[in-house]
Amino acid sequence: MDFDRQKIDEHIKLPVLKLVGEVADELHRECYVVGGYVRDIFLQRPSNDMDFVTIGSGIEVAKAVAHRLGKRTHLSVFRTYGTAQVKTRHWELEFVGARRESYRRDSRNPIVEDGTLDDDQRRRDFTINAMAICLNKERYGELLDPFDGIGDMERRIIRTPLDPDITFSDDPLRMMRAVRFATQLNFDIFPETFVAIKRNADRLKIITRERIADELMKIMRSDKPSHGWILLDQCGLLPLVCPELAALKGVETVNGRGHKDNFMHTMQVLDNVAAASNDVWLRWSALLHDVGKARTKRWDPQIGWTFHNHNFIGEKMIPKIFAKMKLPLNEHMKYVKKLVGLHMRPIALVEEERRG
């Protein structure tokens, strides 16, 4: 704990945090920096984004902070959601009043009510994102970690603060976020949390494709994106996210002759490409390079399993896949489409191993 105290002390010296705390005191508001910024202090990950929770109006605090920061500051107010954003050259600050939030079974829009800091921490997705540091003068730097987020970071697990069925039912996108954080941080999903994702997977259908695509892009930009796609498969989300990829799974055998598992082959190709390039669209090309194989798989008694023209069939599938997944239908899609069509050529995206 002393080591953790040292980490906090290093970060709360930032002038911007002191300024927010001073403004909150002037307005007689409790104010906390919360969520990802606090988590990243302990994971030693750089972050320019800060989220603040106040007891009472977050918009009021944001306006006062923007005024104190001066002319080069941009303030955006979202009254419908009770939030405000303050952007400076170096920082992006989000302010919200403490709240409790819930979703109707058939709705993507939350019911939002004023709440306490405890309510706000309980509604958060995972224990590692439910920590808060007080910025008020009398308690400046005090860490509030009611769900042992620090312990879960040490154990390298993703776990929900509440019963995971409640957490995922309230906002089903959190199931995707569990996979994304596990992928980015190379953490495991806590068994009880993992089973709850499988149990609630069908709830993902009420989430907009745009929000899902945002999580997928973060998975694809991680060091080992296959980890995320394999987790999506294991917890039952893959058929909902990309059924064309799920269709590549498994090995069929006829007369003792089987083909390779095209899903796992794809995962290997994806990681090979990710190790060599940070270009996310090249990575998407690797992910989808064999997407036509499920439709072209045939058994030939003379030569065995064939996937004739799977590259051309896959190429034709790309625009529809991108449209359905709400990925951009611009030059990025055309780039992926072209590489999928060309991947059988010698210079293409293939494993450095046997062909076929």
N, C-alpha and C positions, 0 to 999 in steps of 0.2 A: 504493500500500500504506500510506503514511503516513496518508492520508485514512481508510482502513479501520481503522487502528489507533486513530485518534481516535474513530471510532464505537464501537468496542469499549470504549475507556476510559470513555466517557460512560455506558455501560450497566452495566458491571461494578461500578460504585460502589454499586449498589442494596444496601441492608442485607440483604435476603432472600438474595441470592447470596453475600454474605460469610458469612452465618450457615450456609448449606448447606456452604460450603467449610470452615468451622471444624469443623462436625460431622463431615464426612468425614475431616478430619485427625485428629480425636480417635479415630475408629474405624479409622484407618490404611487408609482406602479411597481409591483414585483416584476422582475424581468430576468429571463434565463436564456443562455445560448444552448441549443438543444440539437439532438439528432446527429446527422452525419458529421458535422464539424467536430463535435465532442468525440464521437467514435474514432475519427481519423487522427485525433491527438494521440490516442493510445496505439493506433496502428502505424503511426508515423508516416501518414500519407498526406501530401500537400493538398490544401483546399483553399479556394478563394470564395467559396459560398458559405454563408452563415445563416442559420435559421434561429429566430428569436421568438420565444413565447412570453407574452405578458399576461398578467391577471387584469382583465379589462381590455380596453381598445388597443389592439396592436397598431391600427392605422394612426391613431393619435401619436404614439411613440415614434412611428416611422416618419411622420411629417416633421416632428421636432428634430429628429436625427438628421434628416435631409437639410433642414434649415441650418443646423450647426455645421454641417459638412461644407456648405457653401455652394457657389455658382456651378461648379462642374459636376454637380450631383443631379441624377435623374430620378424622380419619384413617380412610381406608378401605383395607383390605388384601385383595388378590386373590391368594391363595397359589397357586391353580391356574396363574396366568399369571406368577407371580413379580413382580408389580407392586404398587405402593401409591400412593395419592393423598392429598395433604395440601391441604385447602382452608382459606383464611383469608378475611377480609373482602375483601381486594384481590387475592389470588393463588390460582391453581389449579396445584399442583405435582405432577408425575407422576414417580415413581421406578421404575427398573428396573435389574436387573443386566445388564451387557453380555452379549449372547447372539448366537447364530446361529440362523436360523429358516428352515425350508423346508416346502413343502407337497407332499403326495402328489398324483399326477395327478388322483385322483378325490375329494379331500378338501378341505373348507373349513378344517380344523383344522391349525395348523402343528405341526411337530416342533420343539421348542425345546431348545437345549443351551446351557450356559454358554460364554462366549466372551471374546474380548479386545475392546478398543475398536475395533481394526481390523475385526474380524468384524462388530461392530455397525454401523459406518459402511458396510461393504460391503453389508449386508442392506437398507439404506435405499432408499427408492423413487427419489429423484432427487438429483443432485449438489447442488442448492441446499438440500436437506434433510439432507445428510450431513456438515455442518460441526459442529464441537464446540469449546467453549471450556473450558479447564481451570479448576477452582475451588480446587485445592489450593494452599496458601500458596506453595510454592517455584516454582510455574509459573502463578500466578494470572493469568488473562487471556490465556493462550497460545492462539492459534487453530490448530486442526488442520483443514485443508481438503485432504484427499488427492486429491479428484477435481475440483478447480478450480471449486467452487461459486460463488465470487466472480466468476470469469471468465464463467461461464454467466449469472449475473445481469447482468453488464455487456453480454453478448451477447443477453440476453433470450431464453434458450432453456431448454426443459425436456428434460433428458437423464438417462439412467439411469447410476448409477456403474459397473455391470457390463454385460456383454452383455445387451441388453434382453430377449432371449428367456428368459434365466435369471430376470431381475427380474420379468417378467410371468408366467412360469410359476409362480414361487414364490408370488406373490399377485396373481391377475388383477385385483383391484380397482384395482391401480396404473394400469391402463389408463384407468379412469374418472378417477382422480386426476390423471393427466397432462392430460387434457382440462380438468378443473376448474381446475387451477393455471394452465394456459394462458389460460383464460377470465378468472379473477380478476386475474391479473397482466398480462394482455395480452402474453403471451410467445408465441413459436413453439415447436412441438414439433420437436426435432432430427430431421432426415430419417431417420436410422437407427432412432431410437426410434419415429417415426411408422410406418415400414414394419413394424416388429416388432408394433405394435398391430394392424395389419391382418392380420398373419400369425397372431396369437394370439387374435384377437377371440372365437373360439368358446369359449375358456377361461372367458369371463365367465359362462357358464352355471352354473358351480359356486358362484358367489358369491350370497349371500342377497340377496333383493330389498330388504330393509331397508338393507343397506349401500350398495346402488346408489342407493336413494332419497335417502340422506343426501348423496351426491355431487351428485345432480340438484338438490336444494334449494340447495346452495351455488352451483351454476351459475346457478340462477334468481335468486339474490340478487345476482349480480354486475352490474357497470355495463352490460354489453352481453351479455345471456344468449344471443343468437343465435349468438355466436362459438362457444359451447360446443356447441350443437345442430348447427351446421354441421360442426364438427370430428368430432362423434360420427358424422355421416353419412359424412364423407370417410374416416374410418378403419374403417368397417364395423361400428361398435357400435350404430348407431341401430336397425336391425331387431331387435336383441336387447333393447334398452332400451325402445323404444316402436314396435312395428311399425305401429301405426295412424298414427303421424306419418310414418314412412318411406313408407307407401302414398300419401301426398300428392305425392311427388316426380314430376317429369317432366312433359312436355307431349305430349299426343296430338293428332295432326292428321288430319282427314278433309276431303277435297275442298279442301285448302288452308287450312282453318280450324282453328286451334288454340286452346286455352284457356291461361290463365296457369299457371305452375308454382305450385301451391298451397302447396308447402313453402316456397319462397322468399318468397311473399306472406305466409305465416304468420310467417316470420322478421322481415319488415319491421314487421308489426303488433306483434310481441312487443317489438321495440326501441323502437317509438313509445310503447308503454305503459310500458316500463321507464324511458324518459327522463322520463316524467311522474309515475310513482308507484313507491314502494318496496314497495308491497303485493304480497307474493309470490303471493297467491292470485288477485289481479287479473292478474298476469303469467301464471299457469297458465291462466286463462281465455283470455287472448290466444293462448297457445300452442296451445290445443285448440279454438279457436273454429270452425275449419273442418274438424275431424277427421271429420265426417260426409260430406265431399265425395267421398272415394274410393268410398264405397258408393252414392252417389246420382248419380254421373256418368253421363250419357246423351247420345247424339247424336240431335238432332232435325233432320231435313233442312231444315225450314222456318226454325228459329231458331238452329241451331247447338248448341253444348254447353250442357247444363243441369245444375243441381245442386239440383233441386227438393226442398224440405224438409230440406236438409242440416243446418240448424240444429236441427230437432227430432230427427233421427236422431243427430246428434252429442250432443245433450242426453241421450238414452237410453244412449249409449255411456259416458258419464263414470263412473258407479258401477263398471262392470266394469274400466275402465282404472285407476281409483284403487285398486281392490282388488288387481289384478294387480301394480301397481307399489308396493304397500304404502304408499300415501299415505293420509292420515287419511280415514275414512269418516264424518266428523262434519259440523258446519256448514260447514267449509271446502269439502268436496266438494259440498255442496248449493249453496253460493254459486257455485262454478265451473259446476256443472250448470245453474243458473238463467241465468247470463250467457251460456253457450254457446247456450241455447235462445232467448235474447232478442237475440242480437247483430245480427240483421238489421234491428232497429228503428233509427230515425234517430239515437238517442242512444248507439248501441252502439259496440263496439270495432271500428273500421274505419280503414283507411288514409285519410289526407287526400289522396286522389287519386281517380281514376276508379272508378266502381262496377263490379260484375260480376266 
